[in-house]
Amino acid sequence: MSEPDRQSALAALVAALPEFDWIKEAPKVKRLSRDFHWFSPVLKHQLEEKFAELAVRPRDENELLAVVAACAKARIPLNLRGGGTGNYGQLIPLEGGVMVDMTRLNSVTAMGTGTVRAQAGIRLGDLEAHTRPHGWELRCMPSTWKLATLGGLFGGGFGGIGSINYGPLAAPGNVLSIRMMTMEETPRIITLQAPDALLLHHAYGSNGIVLEIELALAPCHDWIERLDTFADFPSAMAYADALARSPGIVKRQIAVFAAPVLDYFSDLAEAQIRAQHGVISVTGSESDGLLPAILAQHNGRNALHFAEGENSGHSLIEYCWNHTTLQALKVDKTLTYLQTAYAVDNYHQQVLAMEAELSDEVMSHIEFLRDMNGALTCSGLPLIRYSSPERLNAIMDIYRSHNVKINNPHVIHIEDGKQGMVRPDVVALKSACDPYNLLNPGKLRGWEVRETLPAVHIPGVN
């Protein structure tokens, strides 16, 4: 489509749906076209000139359906936006078009015993505020839970707080079903049960429009947040590992930070944590009395300790997962990060080895979790003193030489990052639900080779 034809089609779209909440002013549209891709200097350079041309905030599903149908008929690309807290440029349009802000589709549609169904645009903090009075909380959520949406976590996230118990979001049993809309001239509404529902997980909204997600929940606990400090990294790691391995200690979050990561937590400076190695943990109040003895065994010192409501500042959760990177970038914008996955059978040794080899250039940040099979392990979000793309790639190769997996956060294509491969089932869903390649075009590499992939039957879809 030529540029004049494109602009004519966009104008006709607005004219056909005049009562909708369109955003046409270029600065506002550009702002809605941004996420936290600038965590990566590589993506920042590649995506800095990529924006939508028009944005809209549908008030309900009927308005969304009308926008989708009109864009499909006019062959206008469409991208979906939640809270805009992603780190890989997931929502940034490579081919312009319409940005759909989903945050008004934010209702809880069903609450069961240990389950909840909600619209994709609901913020995770609001969702948990709804479930907690019923005695339930989210099994896992990102450190950005106050802003991040349910659809954003599903479409571009991994896991986070709570993954120490329940693994990543994609682990069996966490997501129960999704309700989705196709990107067609006459959009279809389809419900997919797990595991087929996971075909849309971490696909950046490229193979279907998620309307609602049904989650399994966890029983509520009264949580205690604490930051403990250590003079050396091995002691910090051993203390965190002891907490993670203690089956009777109720826990929701355990993270380890090598010095000088805590120096970047400027809001916590009064706790005298500078030049220290640290562990942030979130444990149940019933287990809180057990931690001082374990801390003493590892020569640690408690720097911060509070229950919910006792702290006037940020939750310590907001210094974990990729909030660690954000806190550091507030102080030093030359830093970047990686995503590493350690081996179940020797993660402790791998972590210590990488810290010893790269500590002049890489600052270790470790998050404990269960893997897809339920085994205890850890992943890393280390801070990198960035110098060049070549050196960044060399650092990744050093990790790989130690059998540490890299989920590269500095790439545009879904398959080059966490997904790791072209998946015929993911591409088959896109072929069936987005036949004109209008949803987030350019992000799914498998679309370009779809004709060479084996056919996959997805019940109820194709």
C-alpha positions in Angstrom: 0.0 0.0 0.0 1.4 3.4 -1.0 1.8 6.1 1.6 -1.1 8.2 0.2 -3.3 5.2 0.1 -2.3 4.3 3.7 -3.2 7.8 5.0 -6.5 7.7 3.1 -7.3 4.3 4.6 -6.5 5.6 8.1 -8.7 8.7 7.6 -11.5 6.5 6.3 -11.2 4.3 9.4 -11.7 7.3 11.7 -14.6 8.6 9.6 -16.4 5.3 9.7 -16.2 5.1 13.5 -16.5 8.7 14.6 -17.7 8.0 18.1 -14.7 6.0 19.1 -11.8 7.3 21.3 -9.2 7.9 18.6 -5.8 9.5 19.4 -4.5 11.3 16.3 -2.0 13.7 17.7 1.5 12.5 16.7 3.2 13.1 20.1 0.5 11.1 21.9 0.5 8.3 19.3 4.3 8.1 19.6 4.1 7.8 23.4 1.6 5.0 23.1 4.1 3.3 20.7 6.8 3.0 23.3 7.7 0.4 25.9 10.9 -0.2 27.9 12.8 -1.5 24.8 15.5 1.2 25.7 16.8 -1.2 28.3 18.7 -2.5 25.3 21.0 -0.1 23.4 20.7 -2.4 20.4 16.9 -2.3 20.3 16.9 1.4 21.1 18.9 2.1 18.0 16.8 -0.3 15.8 13.3 0.9 17.0 13.7 4.6 17.8 11.9 5.6 14.6 9.2 3.0 14.7 5.7 4.3 15.6 2.1 3.7 15.0 0.2 6.3 12.9 -3.0 6.3 14.8 -4.2 5.0 18.2 -7.6 4.0 19.7 -8.9 3.1 23.2 -11.9 0.8 22.7 -14.4 1.0 25.6 -15.7 -2.6 25.2 -15.4 -5.7 23.0 -17.9 -4.4 20.5 -15.8 -1.4 19.8 -12.6 -3.5 19.6 -14.4 -5.9 17.1 -15.4 -2.9 14.9 -11.8 -1.6 14.8 -10.4 -5.1 14.1 -12.9 -5.7 11.3 -12.3 -2.3 9.7 -8.5 -2.7 9.8 -8.7 -6.2 8.3 -10.8 -4.9 5.5 -8.4 -2.1 4.8 -5.3 -4.2 5.4 -4.1 -1.8 8.1 -1.6 -3.3 10.6 -2.7 -3.4 14.2 -0.7 -3.7 17.4 -1.9 -4.2 21.0 -0.8 -2.2 24.0 -1.3 -3.0 27.7 0.7 -1.2 30.4 3.7 -0.7 28.1 6.1 -2.3 30.6 7.7 -4.8 28.2 11.4 -4.8 27.6 11.8 -6.2 24.1 9.9 -3.8 22.0 7.1 -6.3 21.8 4.4 -3.6 21.1 6.4 -1.3 18.9 5.0 -1.4 15.4 7.6 -2.2 12.7 5.1 -1.3 9.9 3.0 1.6 11.5 -0.7 1.3 11.5 -3.1 1.4 14.5 -2.1 1.0 18.1 -5.0 -0.4 20.3 -4.8 0.6 24.0 -6.5 -2.4 25.7 -6.6 -0.9 29.2 -10.3 -0.1 29.2 -11.1 -3.8 28.8 -10.3 -4.3 32.4 -13.1 -6.3 34.1 -13.0 -9.4 36.2 -15.5 -11.6 34.5 -15.6 -14.7 36.8 -14.3 -15.6 40.2 -14.1 -19.2 41.2 -12.6 -21.3 44.0 -8.9 -20.9 43.2 -9.5 -19.5 39.7 -10.2 -16.1 38.1 -11.1 -15.0 34.6 -10.5 -11.4 33.6 -10.2 -9.2 30.6 -6.7 -8.7 29.1 -6.5 -5.0 29.9 -6.8 -5.3 33.7 -3.7 -4.2 35.6 -2.3 -7.0 37.7 -2.4 -5.0 40.9 -6.1 -4.4 40.4 -6.7 -8.0 39.6 -5.0 -9.2 42.8 -6.9 -6.5 44.8 -10.0 -8.2 43.6 -8.9 -11.8 44.4 -7.3 -11.2 47.8 -10.6 -10.5 49.7 -11.7 -14.0 48.5 -8.6 -15.5 50.0 -6.6 -15.9 46.8 -3.6 -14.2 45.1 -1.8 -14.4 41.8 0.6 -17.3 41.4 3.2 -15.2 39.5 3.4 -11.6 38.5 6.2 -9.3 37.2 7.8 -6.6 39.4 5.8 -4.1 37.3 2.5 -5.5 38.6 1.2 -2.1 39.4 1.2 -1.0 35.8 1.5 -4.2 33.8 -1.7 -5.8 32.4 -2.8 -9.4 32.4 -2.7 -9.5 28.6 0.7 -7.9 28.6 2.1 -10.5 31.0 0.6 -13.3 28.9 1.6 -11.9 25.5 5.2 -10.8 26.4 6.1 -11.8 29.9 7.6 -14.8 31.6 6.8 -15.1 35.3 8.3 -13.3 38.3 7.1 -12.9 41.9 5.7 -16.3 42.9 7.6 -18.3 40.3 9.7 -19.7 43.2 6.6 -21.8 43.9 4.7 -22.1 40.7 7.3 -21.7 38.0 6.8 -19.5 34.9 3.4 -18.5 33.7 3.6 -21.2 31.0 4.1 -24.0 33.5 1.2 -26.5 33.3 -1.7 -25.5 35.5 -1.1 -21.8 35.7 -3.1 -20.6 32.7 -6.3 -22.5 32.3 -7.9 -21.0 29.2 -8.0 -17.9 27.0 -10.8 -16.2 25.0 -9.5 -14.6 21.8 -10.6 -12.6 18.7 -9.2 -13.3 15.2 -7.8 -10.6 12.9 -10.3 -11.1 10.0 -12.8 -9.1 8.1 -15.5 -10.9 10.1 -13.7 -11.5 13.4 -14.3 -14.8 15.2 -14.4 -15.2 19.0 -12.6 -18.5 20.0 -12.0 -20.0 23.4 -8.9 -22.2 23.8 -8.3 -24.4 26.8 -4.8 -25.1 28.0 -2.4 -26.3 26.6 -3.6 -24.8 23.2 -4.1 -21.5 25.0 -0.4 -21.3 25.5 0.1 -20.9 21.7 -0.5 -17.2 22.2 1.8 -16.9 25.2 4.9 -14.8 24.6 3.9 -14.3 21.0 3.8 -10.5 21.3 0.2 -10.4 20.2 1.2 -11.5 16.7 -1.1 -14.5 16.3 -4.4 -13.5 17.9 -6.1 -10.9 20.0 -6.4 -12.1 23.6 -9.7 -10.9 25.2 -9.8 -12.8 28.5 -7.5 -15.1 30.4 -8.5 -17.7 33.0 -5.8 -18.2 35.7 -5.3 -20.6 38.6 -4.6 -18.8 41.9 -2.6 -19.3 45.0 -3.9 -19.1 48.6 -3.2 -15.7 50.2 -0.5 -15.2 52.8 0.6 -12.2 54.9 4.0 -11.4 53.5 7.1 -10.0 55.1 9.6 -8.3 52.9 13.3 -8.1 53.9 16.7 -7.1 52.5 19.7 -8.8 54.1 23.3 -7.9 53.3 26.6 -9.8 53.2 30.3 -9.0 52.9 30.8 -11.5 50.0 28.8 -12.9 47.1 29.1 -16.6 47.9 27.6 -16.0 51.4 24.7 -14.1 49.9 24.1 -16.9 47.3 24.4 -19.6 49.9 21.8 -17.9 52.2 19.4 -17.4 49.3 19.8 -21.1 48.3 19.2 -22.2 51.8 15.9 -20.2 51.9 14.9 -21.5 48.5 15.6 -25.1 49.5 13.8 -25.0 52.8 10.5 -26.7 52.0 8.8 -25.5 55.2 9.5 -21.8 54.7 6.6 -20.1 53.0 8.1 -17.9 50.3 7.1 -15.8 47.3 10.3 -14.2 46.1 14.1 -14.7 46.5 16.7 -12.6 44.6 20.4 -12.2 45.0 22.4 -9.1 44.0 26.2 -8.8 43.7 27.9 -5.6 44.7 27.6 -2.9 43.5 24.0 -3.5 42.4 22.6 -2.3 45.7 24.4 1.0 45.2 21.9 1.8 42.4 19.0 1.5 44.9 19.3 5.1 45.8 15.9 5.2 47.6 17.3 2.6 50.1 20.6 4.4 50.8 19.7 5.1 54.4 19.7 1.3 55.1 23.5 1.4 54.7 23.7 -1.1 51.9 26.4 0.5 49.8 29.1 -1.9 48.6 27.3 -4.8 50.1 26.0 -8.0 48.4 22.3 -8.5 49.1 19.3 -10.8 49.2 15.7 -9.6 48.9 13.2 -12.2 50.2 9.4 -12.2 50.6 8.3 -14.8 53.0 5.1 -15.7 54.9 4.7 -14.1 58.3 4.5 -17.6 59.8 8.1 -18.3 58.6 9.6 -14.9 59.6 10.9 -16.0 62.9 13.0 -18.7 61.3 15.1 -16.4 59.1 17.4 -14.7 61.7 19.0 -18.1 62.6 19.6 -18.9 58.9 21.0 -15.4 58.3 23.4 -15.8 61.3 24.7 -19.0 59.8 25.8 -17.1 56.7 27.2 -14.1 58.5 24.5 -11.8 57.1 22.9 -8.6 58.5 19.3 -7.5 58.2 19.0 -4.1 56.6 15.3 -3.8 56.0 12.3 -5.7 57.3 8.6 -4.8 57.1 5.2 -6.2 56.6 2.6 -5.0 54.1 1.6 -1.4 54.9 4.6 -0.8 57.2 6.8 0.7 54.4 6.1 4.2 53.1 8.2 3.7 50.0 8.3 1.1 47.2 7.7 -2.5 47.9 11.0 -4.4 47.8 9.5 -6.4 45.0 10.0 -3.3 42.9 13.8 -3.8 43.1 13.6 -7.4 41.8 13.3 -9.0 38.3 13.6 -6.4 35.6 12.8 -3.6 38.1 16.5 -4.1 39.1 17.5 -3.0 35.6 15.2 0.0 35.8 16.5 1.1 39.2 20.1 0.9 37.9 19.3 2.7 34.6 17.9 5.6 36.6 21.5 6.1 37.9 23.6 5.0 35.0 22.1 5.0 31.5 25.1 3.3 30.0 24.2 0.0 31.6 22.2 -2.8 29.9 21.3 -6.4 30.9 21.0 -10.0 29.9 18.7 -12.9 30.6 20.3 -16.2 31.6 19.0 -19.6 32.6 21.0 -21.8 34.8 21.1 -25.6 34.9 19.0 -27.4 37.5 21.8 -29.8 38.6 24.6 -27.2 39.2 23.1 -23.7 39.1 24.9 -22.8 42.3 28.3 -23.6 40.9 27.5 -21.9 37.5 26.4 -18.7 39.3 29.6 -18.5 41.4 31.8 -19.3 38.3 30.2 -16.5 36.2 30.5 -14.0 39.1 34.2 -14.9 39.5 35.0 -14.6 35.8 33.0 -11.5 34.8 32.5 -9.4 37.9 34.6 -6.5 36.5 32.1 -6.1 33.6 28.9 -8.0 34.7 27.0 -7.5 38.0 25.2 -10.7 39.0 21.5 -10.5 39.7 19.9 -13.9 40.4 16.2 -14.9 40.7 15.2 -18.2 42.2 12.3 -20.1 40.6 10.9 -23.5 39.7 11.4 -24.6 36.1 8.6 -26.0 33.8 9.1 -29.4 35.5 8.9 -28.0 39.0 12.7 -28.3 39.8 14.4 -25.6 41.8 16.8 -23.5 39.7 17.5 -19.8 39.1 17.7 -17.4 36.3 19.8 -14.3 35.9 19.2 -10.7 34.9 22.8 -9.4 35.2 23.6 -5.8 34.7 26.2 -5.2 31.9 28.7 -2.4 31.6 27.8 -1.9 27.9 30.6 -1.0 25.4 29.5 -2.4 22.0 27.2 -5.0 20.4 30.3 -7.1 19.6 31.3 -7.3 23.3 27.8 -7.9 24.4 27.7 -10.9 22.1 31.1 -12.1 23.4 29.7 -12.0 26.9 26.8 -14.1 25.9 29.2 -16.6 24.3 31.1 -16.8 27.6 27.9 -17.7 29.4 27.1 -20.3 26.8 30.6 -21.8 27.2 29.6 -22.5 30.8 26.4 -24.2 29.6 24.3 -21.3 30.8 21.4 -20.7 28.4 20.9 -17.1 27.1 17.4 -15.8 26.4 18.6 -12.8 24.3 16.7 -9.6 25.1 18.4 -7.6 22.4 16.6 -9.0 19.4 13.3 -8.1 17.6 12.1 -11.5 16.5 10.2 -13.7 18.9 12.1 -16.8 17.8 15.5 -15.2 18.4 14.8 -14.5 22.1 13.0 -16.6 24.6 11.0 -18.8 22.2 14.3 -20.0 20.7 13.0 -21.6 17.5 10.3 -21.4 14.8 7.3 -23.2 16.1 5.0 -24.6 13.5 2.0 -24.6 15.9 2.5 -20.9 16.8 2.7 -20.0 13.1 -0.3 -22.2 12.2 -2.4 -20.3 14.7 -1.3 -17.0 13.1 -2.1 -18.4 9.6 -5.6 -19.3 10.8 -6.4 -16.2 12.9 -4.4 -13.5 11.1 -4.4 -14.5 7.4 -3.3 -11.1 6.2 -0.3 -10.8 8.6 -1.7 -7.6 10.2 -1.1 -8.3 13.9 2.3 -7.0 14.9 3.8 -7.8 11.5 7.5 -8.4 11.3 8.0 -9.9 14.8 7.3 -13.6 14.0 10.1 -14.9 11.8 8.2 -18.1 11.2 5.6 -16.3 9.1 8.1 -15.9 6.3 8.7 -19.6 6.1 5.1 -20.8 6.8 4.8 -22.6 3.5 7.7 -24.9 4.5 6.4 -25.8 7.9 4.4 -29.0 8.7 0.7 -28.6 9.0 -0.7 -28.4 12.6 -4.3 -28.9 13.4 -5.6 -26.7 16.3 -9.1 -27.9 17.3 -11.7 -25.2 17.0 -9.4 -22.9 15.1 -8.2 -24.2 11.8 
